[in-house]
Amino acid sequence: MLALQAKHPQKEKMQSQNPIIADLVKLANSAAGTMAGMSREARDSARERLREAFGGIDFVSREEFETVKAMAQKAREQADALEARLAALEAKSTKK
C-alpha cells in the first residue's frame, strides 16, 4: 500500500478531501446490492408460485418423452408390418 501511495499521492488526497463523494459511492454500492437482492428474491418468489400452480400436474423430462416417442414409433412400424402380413395371408387364403 505504501508503494501505491507514493505513486499516486494526488489520488489519495482527492479521496480524503471528498468525503461526500465517498459517501455517495458507498450509497450507490449499497443501493446496487439491495436491488440485486430484491431481484433474486422476486425471481425465487416467482419460481415458488409457479411450482405451487403446477404442483398437481405431472411433467416428464425431454429424455423420457423422446424414449416413449421412439417406442411408439417402433410399435407403429411393427403394427404396420403385421397388418401387411395379415393382408397377404388373407389374400393367399382367399385364392385357394
C-alpha positions as a Markdown table, in Angstrom:
| # | Residue | x | y | z |
|---|---|---|---|---|
| 1 | Met | 0.0 | 0.0 | 0.0 |
| 2 | Leu | 2.9 | 2.3 | 0.7 |
| 3 | Ala | 4.1 | 1.9 | -2.9 |
| 4 | Leu | 0.6 | 2.9 | -4.2 |
| 5 | Gln | 0.6 | 6.0 | -2.0 |
| 6 | Ala | 4.0 | 7.0 | -3.3 |
| 7 | Lys | 2.9 | 6.6 | -6.9 |
| 8 | His | -0.5 | 8.3 | -6.6 |
| 9 | Pro | -0.4 | 10.9 | -3.8 |
| 10 | Gln | -2.9 | 13.2 | -5.5 |
| 11 | Lys | -5.5 | 10.3 | -5.9 |
| 12 | Glu | -5.2 | 9.7 | -2.1 |
| 13 | Lys | -5.7 | 13.4 | -1.4 |
| 14 | Met | -8.7 | 13.6 | -3.6 |
| 15 | Gln | -10.4 | 10.7 | -1.8 |
| 16 | Ser | -9.7 | 12.1 | 1.6 |
| 17 | Gln | -10.8 | 15.7 | 0.6 |
| 18 | Asn | -14.1 | 14.5 | -0.9 |
| 19 | Pro | -16.0 | 12.6 | 1.9 |
| 20 | Ile | -19.3 | 13.4 | 0.2 |
| 21 | Ile | -18.3 | 11.6 | -3.0 |
| 22 | Ala | -17.1 | 8.7 | -0.9 |
| 23 | Asp | -20.4 | 8.6 | 0.9 |
| 24 | Leu | -22.3 | 8.8 | -2.4 |
| 25 | Val | -20.2 | 5.9 | -3.8 |
| 26 | Lys | -21.0 | 3.8 | -0.7 |
| 27 | Leu | -24.7 | 4.7 | -1.0 |
| 28 | Ala | -24.7 | 3.7 | -4.7 |
| 29 | Asn | -22.9 | 0.4 | -3.9 |
| 30 | Ser | -25.4 | -0.3 | -1.1 |
| 31 | Ala | -28.4 | 0.5 | -3.4 |
| 32 | Ala | -27.0 | -1.8 | -6.1 |
| 33 | Gly | -26.6 | -4.6 | -3.6 |
| 34 | Thr | -30.2 | -4.0 | -2.4 |
| 35 | Met | -31.5 | -4.1 | -5.9 |
| 36 | Ala | -29.7 | -7.3 | -6.7 |
| 37 | Gly | -31.1 | -8.9 | -3.5 |
| 38 | Met | -34.6 | -7.8 | -4.4 |
| 39 | Ser | -34.2 | -9.2 | -7.9 |
| 40 | Arg | -33.1 | -12.6 | -6.5 |
| 41 | Glu | -36.0 | -12.5 | -4.0 |
| 42 | Ala | -38.5 | -11.7 | -6.8 |
| 43 | Arg | -37.2 | -14.4 | -9.0 |
| 44 | Asp | -37.3 | -17.0 | -6.3 |
| 45 | Ser | -40.8 | -16.0 | -5.3 |
| 46 | Ala | -42.0 | -16.3 | -8.9 |
| 47 | Arg | -40.5 | -19.7 | -9.2 |
| 48 | Glu | -42.2 | -20.8 | -6.0 |
| 49 | Arg | -45.5 | -19.5 | -7.2 |
| 50 | Leu | -45.1 | -21.4 | -10.5 |
| 51 | Arg | -44.2 | -24.6 | -8.6 |
| 52 | Glu | -47.4 | -24.2 | -6.5 |
| 53 | Ala | -49.5 | -23.5 | -9.6 |
| 54 | Phe | -48.2 | -26.5 | -11.5 |
| 55 | Gly | -47.8 | -28.7 | -8.4 |
| 56 | Gly | -50.7 | -31.1 | -9.3 |
| 57 | Ile | -49.5 | -31.5 | -12.9 |
| 58 | Asp | -47.1 | -34.3 | -13.7 |
| 59 | Phe | -44.4 | -33.3 | -16.2 |
| 60 | Val | -41.9 | -35.6 | -17.9 |
| 61 | Ser | -38.4 | -34.8 | -18.9 |
| 62 | Arg | -37.4 | -34.4 | -22.6 |
| 63 | Glu | -35.4 | -37.6 | -22.4 |
| 64 | Glu | -38.4 | -39.6 | -21.1 |
| 65 | Phe | -40.6 | -38.1 | -23.8 |
| 66 | Glu | -38.1 | -38.9 | -26.6 |
| 67 | Thr | -37.8 | -42.5 | -25.3 |
| 68 | Val | -41.6 | -43.0 | -25.3 |
| 69 | Lys | -41.9 | -41.4 | -28.7 |
| 70 | Ala | -39.3 | -43.8 | -30.1 |
| 71 | Met | -41.2 | -46.8 | -28.5 |
| 72 | Ala | -44.4 | -45.6 | -30.1 |
| 73 | Gln | -42.8 | -45.2 | -33.5 |
| 74 | Lys | -41.4 | -48.7 | -33.3 |
| 75 | Ala | -44.8 | -50.1 | -32.2 |
| 76 | Arg | -46.4 | -48.3 | -35.1 |
| 77 | Glu | -43.9 | -49.8 | -37.6 |
| 78 | Gln | -44.5 | -53.3 | -36.1 |
| 79 | Ala | -48.3 | -52.9 | -36.4 |
| 80 | Asp | -48.0 | -51.7 | -40.0 |
| 81 | Ala | -45.8 | -54.8 | -40.8 |
| 82 | Leu | -48.2 | -57.1 | -39.1 |
| 83 | Glu | -51.1 | -55.5 | -40.9 |
| 84 | Ala | -49.4 | -56.0 | -44.3 |
| 85 | Arg | -48.5 | -59.6 | -43.4 |
| 86 | Leu | -52.1 | -60.3 | -42.4 |
| 87 | Ala | -53.4 | -58.8 | -45.6 |
| 88 | Ala | -51.0 | -61.0 | -47.6 |
| 89 | Leu | -52.2 | -64.1 | -45.7 |
| 90 | Glu | -55.8 | -63.2 | -46.2 |
| 91 | Ala | -55.2 | -62.7 | -49.9 |
| 92 | Lys | -53.4 | -66.0 | -50.1 |
| 93 | Ser | -56.2 | -67.8 | -48.3 |
| 94 | Thr | -59.0 | -66.4 | -50.5 |
| 95 | Lys | -57.1 | -67.6 | -53.6 |
| 96 | Lys | -57.3 | -71.2 | -52.6 |
